[in-house]
Amino acid sequence: HKLKDEVHAMFTDSFESYMQHAYPYDELRPLSCSGKNVFGPKGYALTLIDSLDTLAILGDFTTFDAAIRRVIREITFDV
């Protein structure tokens, strides 16, 4: 269980850093603690979307639920 706990802690730290320093940008720039969009100036919060499956696999359903609600409420793929 030690390895599982370490992986969970590392993911949680990374996810929280993204949410604090880079959301709603696509990704976190770790050296500057700033966000960057990779698909145009608007961005799609790709790290948030990409993290959904990991949150579910890790069993962090509270954060998963909050993230899903945020995607539904704030992210659009309209061009």
VOGU-3710 file (C-alpha; in Angstrom, 3 decimals, decimal comma):
1> hklkdevham> 0,000/0,000/0,000  2,984/2,309/0,432  3,543/2,704/-3,319  -0,169/3,325/-3,902  -0,179/6,038/-1,236  2,939/7,653/-2,729  1,403/7,717/-6,220  -1,830/9,168/-4,845  0,090/11,874/-2,940  2,176/12,819/-5,993
11> ftdsfesymq> -0,875/13,039/-8,247  -2,814/15,061/-5,678  0,055/17,517/-5,270  0,365/17,943/-9,041  -3,383/18,300/-9,576  -3,743/20,853/-6,785  -0,793/22,833/-8,157  -2,420/22,906/-11,588  -5,747/24,045/-10,139  -4,114/26,731/-8,004
21> haypydelrp> -1,606/28,123/-10,484  -2,720/27,256/-14,018  -6,454/26,568/-14,291  -8,188/27,383/-16,689  -5,150/27,126/-18,948  -4,367/23,806/-20,641  -1,238/22,994/-18,671  1,004/24,102/-15,833  4,477/25,460/-16,451  6,255/24,045/-13,399
31> lscsgknvfg> 9,217/26,412/-13,279  7,187/29,602/-13,477  4,028/28,226/-11,792  1,956/29,718/-14,577  -0,488/28,348/-17,108  -0,126/27,846/-20,845  -2,653/27,057/-23,562  -1,502/24,618/-26,219  -4,450/24,706/-28,638  -5,038/28,353/-29,373
41> pkgyaltlid> -5,388/31,392/-27,164  -8,640/30,304/-25,505  -7,598/26,897/-24,204  -9,705/24,001/-22,990  -8,384/23,219/-19,475  -6,878/20,037/-20,909  -5,099/19,028/-17,703  -8,376/19,151/-15,788  -10,100/17,018/-18,417  -7,158/14,617/-18,681
51> sldtlailgd> -7,147/14,160/-14,897  -10,740/12,944/-14,658  -9,975/9,278/-15,277  -7,072/9,317/-12,819  -9,256/10,854/-10,120  -11,788/8,065/-10,647  -9,153/5,312/-10,660  -7,603/6,667/-7,457  -11,042/6,700/-5,839  -11,023/10,436/-5,168
61> fttfdaairr> -14,716/10,769/-5,964  -15,203/14,083/-4,153  -12,583/15,809/-6,312  -13,803/13,886/-9,370  -17,357/15,147/-8,807  -16,170/18,734/-8,347  -14,018/18,504/-11,473  -16,867/17,087/-13,583  -19,174/19,845/-12,401  -16,538/22,458/-13,239
71> vireitfdv> -16,060/21,040/-16,750  -19,811/21,061/-17,370  -20,202/24,579/-15,986  -17,115/26,322/-17,379  -15,586/24,512/-20,365  -16,896/24,835/-23,883  -15,624/23,355/-27,107  -17,500/25,822/-29,285  -15,320/27,269/-31,976
//
